[in-house]
Amino acid sequence: MDPTIGRIAVNIGMLLVVLSAISLVLVDTSSFEFLLAVVSLVISVGFLVAVSYDIRREAKMATG
């Protein structure tokens, strides 16, 4: 992955995590929107973990 694309992907992932966390705080816990906020937070964190794993794997391959 190009370093520029990796940086953009991390920025997008962080933006999604922050926005999901904000929406999680603002909605009522008994509503359906709360479930959607939790699902979006889980998906955002999963995306961020996947991007971070890919960046670290490629950095390790480049050095060794």
C-alpha angles and dihedrals in degrees: 000000000000111000091237092054090047092052092048091048092051091048092050091047092051091047091052092048093050094046092047091050091050092050090047090058095046102050128079113260094227095055131093089241089067090059090050091049091052092048092049090049091051092048091047093050090047090052091049092049092049093050092046091049091050093049093049092046093052092045090053091048091051094053099043 
